[in-house]
Amino acid sequence: MNSTGTLPEYETDLLVEDAETKITLENTFLKVQVSKKTGNVLSIYHKQLNKEILTAPGNRIQIFKEKMLAENPAWNIDPNYDQKPVKLEEEIQVELKESLNSYDNYNT
């Protein structure tokens, strides 16, 4: 970040495709597809290796129930949290937003 609090100008080979069901981000090395319905990473294709990196959808959004006890403060995670998943009843919606200047108001 420069002295004005903004990111310096830079060149990128990033290509973005915003299709009906997925968003695709692609550069020289990777092609990544994200589901707009679930937010799951559907595919990470390594272009130089000509190989799909994921064997199943990645980055699954999950919520778990956790019982707060007096001896288990908020910053301690219940050791059995993963046994209490909450089913998401509603679909999420993933949107593509351009934010090259998102650091304008960032204070260090």
Residue pairs with C-beta under 8 A, 6 or more apart in sequence:
1 7
1 8
1 103
1 106
1 108
2 8
5 103
5 104
5 105
5 106
5 107
6 101
6 103
6 104
7 100
7 101
7 103
12 27
13 27
13 28
14 25
14 26
14 27
15 24
15 25
15 26
15 27
16 23
16 24
16 25
16 26
16 96
17 23
17 24
17 26
18 96
20 36
21 35
21 36
21 37
22 33
22 34
22 35
22 36
22 42
23 33
23 34
23 36
23 94
23 96
24 31
24 32
24 33
24 34
25 31
25 32
25 34
26 32
28 47
29 46
29 47
29 48
30 44
30 45
30 46
30 47
31 43
31 44
31 45
31 47
32 41
32 43
32 44
32 45
33 41
33 42
33 43
34 40
34 41
34 42
34 94
35 41
35 42
35 57
35 94
36 93
36 94
36 95
37 91
37 92
37 93
37 94
38 57
38 60
38 61
38 91
38 92
38 94
39 59
39 61
39 92
39 94
40 57
40 58
40 59
40 60
40 61
41 54
41 57
41 58
41 59
42 54
42 57
43 52
43 54
44 52
44 53
44 54
44 58
45 51
45 52
45 53
46 52
46 53
61 88
61 92
62 85
62 86
63 85
63 86
63 88
64 81
64 82
64 84
64 85
64 86
65 81
65 84
65 85
65 86
66 77
66 78
66 81
66 84
67 78
68 74
72 78
